[in-house]
Amino acid sequence: MAEEFYRIKRLPPYVFAEVNRLKAEARTAGVDIIDFGMGNPDMDTPSHIVEKLVETVRKPRTHRYSASKGIPGLRRAQVGYYERRFGVKLNEETEVIATLGSKEGLANLAMAITAPGDVMLVPNPSYPIHPYGFMIAGGTLRHIQTLYNGSFDPEEYMRSLERAVVHSVPKPTAIVVSFPSNPTAQLCDLDFYRELVAFAKKHHIWLLSDLAYAEMYYDGNPPPSLLQVDGAKEISVEFTSLSKTFSMPGWRMGFAVGNERLIGALARIKSYLDYGAFTPIQVAAASALNGPTDCIEEIRQTYKSRRDVLIEAMSRAGWDIPAPPATMFAWAPVPERFHNLGSMGFSKILLKEAGVAVAPGIGFGEYGEGYVRIGLVENEQRIRQAARGVKKVLDNADAILSAFDPEEGL
Ligand SMILES: Cc1ncc(COP(=O)(O)O)c(C=O)c1O
């Protein structure tokens, strides 16, 4: 028997496992950990959506297998959302599919379109399913650095894509983009998408856009959709999610929309794998999309005010972090004094000395080194408490550094 299964061998050990283990140990020892490490929304799903689920679940006919590509009312609701929000028209039969969260959609689309050895251009640092969806599917990755000197530079990005096309054999099959980005919280504009679409058309490459943070923006600058570019639909699909927009992460509801051939391929794979989300979840998701938008604004305002408290309190503690314009994350440079330890070492110190958990940037890819990701998933009081802990760490950097053993637990 093989020592390790083929696909499992292609998946590196989970980089966050070590921080998670230390977090669990600390909690077992009774330490109160302020946990900014995960991207798990902590706010309640708006009550009208929950009520719709409860009302629907009482109807026994909703207990049967559902529709793999999403019930018609749900697909229609997504068509309405794209039209209202982006001015993009979609055909509900051929250009929209519901997914079990955008993560499942991305992973199964990768499975649908990847032949062994196909080259995929993925962002780095990135949300893990962007590279590993293709890795699991047998593809070959080429990583495109998303940040230069800490911020997104569209020109550098396009140059990296040009180089990738010249130097990849076989030629790349698809490009993944994700703006607003997890973990870096960067935005792009429509001009960048225009350039990207022209480039991808010229080189006959598919474009896959992950727009999971479509509604999580804070400076009055709503992120565009790739599909707003004329002709983008000929080569692109885009993923969205209800997880953050309506604080519904556990419900597992997302969408892919766009190119008919790609949506058809995903629908075909999914028709073999699942029967769709539980019908009451689909009905409630449709009512979320068709319903009032003040709940989205409320969720947005909560994240925004946490963001403002975080940036202000950390700055007073001596840690300057750029204010993220979007997403539910701050992408924070490891403070100078701790540079040598890298993002993993600094994360361990924050956990041990301040009871604060963050995600080390290296966990999102090699170009994530030098940063940590702070999730805005604790309330303002806890954020202020965390900043006091950080201040203690920064004020005592010398003593902490001389006592630090990177191999040691807590
Ligand atoms: C960029 C990005 N895409 C997709 C997802 C997954 O979202 P979903 O809950 O829709 O699967 C996340 C979750 O953190 C994310 O950050």
The ligand as an SDF file (V2000), in Angstrom:
LIG
                    3D

 16 16  0  0  0  0  0  0  0  0999 V2000
  -11.9690   35.0490   -0.1660 C   0  0  0  0  0  0  0  0  0  0  0  0
  -12.9000   34.0230    0.3950 C   0  0  0  0  0  0  0  0  0  0  0  0
  -13.5810   33.2360   -0.4380 N   0  0  0  0  0  0  0  0  0  0  0  0
  -14.4320   32.3100    0.0100 C   0  0  0  0  0  0  0  0  0  0  0  0
  -14.6300   32.1100    1.3610 C   0  0  0  0  0  0  0  0  0  0  0  0
  -15.5480   31.0350    1.7940 C   0  0  0  0  0  0  0  0  0  0  0  0
  -16.8020   31.5190    1.9640 O   0  0  0  0  0  0  0  0  0  0  0  0
  -18.0700   30.5710    2.0180 P   0  0  0  0  0  0  0  0  0  0  0  0
  -18.5240   30.5800    3.4120 O   0  0  0  0  0  0  0  0  0  0  0  0
  -19.0310   31.1850    1.0670 O   0  0  0  0  0  0  0  0  0  0  0  0
  -17.6400   29.2010    1.5480 O   0  0  0  0  0  0  0  0  0  0  0  0
  -13.9460   32.8960    2.2820 C   0  0  0  0  0  0  0  0  0  0  0  0
  -14.1360   32.6660    3.7250 C   0  0  0  0  0  0  0  0  0  0  0  0
  -13.4460   33.1210    4.5740 O   0  0  0  0  0  0  0  0  0  0  0  0
  -13.0520   33.8710    1.7760 C   0  0  0  0  0  0  0  0  0  0  0  0
  -12.3550   34.6400    2.6110 O   0  0  0  0  0  0  0  0  0  0  0  0
  1  2  1  0
  2  3  1  0
  2 15  2  0
  3  4  2  0
  4  5  1  0
  5  6  1  0
  5 12  2  0
  6  7  1  0
  7  8  1  0
  8  9  2  0
  8 10  1  0
  8 11  1  0
 12 13  1  0
 12 15  1  0
 13 14  2  0
 15 16  1  0
M  END
$$$$
